Amino acid sequence: MDSRILRCRRPVEEILPPPLLPSNRMVTIKVNGKSHTLDLDPATPLLYALSDDLALNGPKFGCGLGQCGACTVIVNREPLRSCITPIQTVADQDITTLEGIGTISKPHPLQRAFIDEQAAQCGFCLSGVILTAKVLLDRNPNPTDSEIEQMMGRVLCRCFTSVRMIAALKKAAKELAR
């Protein structure tokens, strides 16, 4: 027998932690004005509940670290990274996704401005960009270029359409001011 092979004499159950079991805790979240009660582990990322359980396609999984902004949603009028937010922390709070601000037949002014300015290329970051821009315009209907750049710098766009995105945001600001 090779002496380099170590033999374990303890049962594997004593070495490995017990398997993680679902908590079966019901969590209620309010998304785009509708309440949903979901049977999920309270630590489940909000993004997974939105995409897997509610079939919402706006927020995207980008980095999984809350850094790129593709997963951004609005919770209580603040941008929030849904990929790192446990669902239990947003229970019974107002959550808004891209699907909640406009429709195909009646887009939100930000969505219309992004279409008019052709401010999307691949579109992967677009939900995060539009929702971040919405928070900015809700806070400040007439932001300066510096305020726009600071807020929009929180969402990573790899397609380099930021010039068109800023033009769309300014166009939407004028539209919303009417």
Stockholm file with secondary structure:
# STOCKHOLM 1.0

chainA/1-178         MDSRILRCRRPVEEILPPPLLPSNRMVTIKVNGKSHTLDLDPATPLLYALSDDLALNGPKFGCGLGQCGACTVIVNREPLRSCITPIQTVADQDITTLEGIGTISKPHPLQRAFIDEQAAQCGFCLSGVILTAKVLLDRNPNPTDSEIEQMMGRVLCRCFTSVRMIAALKKAAKELAR
#=GR chainA/1-178 SS CCTTSCCCCSCHHHHSCCCCCCCCCEEEEEETTEEEEEECCTTSBHHHIIIIISCCCSSCCSSSSSCSCTTEEEETTEEEEGGGCBGGGGTTSEEECGGGTCCSSSCCHHHHHHHHTTCCSSCSSHHHHHHHHHHHHHHCSSCCHHHHHHHHTTSCCTTCCHHHHHHHHHHHHHHHHC
#=GC SS_cons         CCTTSCCCCSCHHHHSCCCCCCCCCEEEEEETTEEEEEECCTTSBHHHIIIIISCCCSSCCSSSSSCSCTTEEEETTEEEEGGGCBGGGGTTSEEECGGGTCCSSSCCHHHHHHHHTTCCSSCSSHHHHHHHHHHHHHHCSSCCHHHHHHHHTTSCCTTCCHHHHHHHHHHHHHHHHC
//
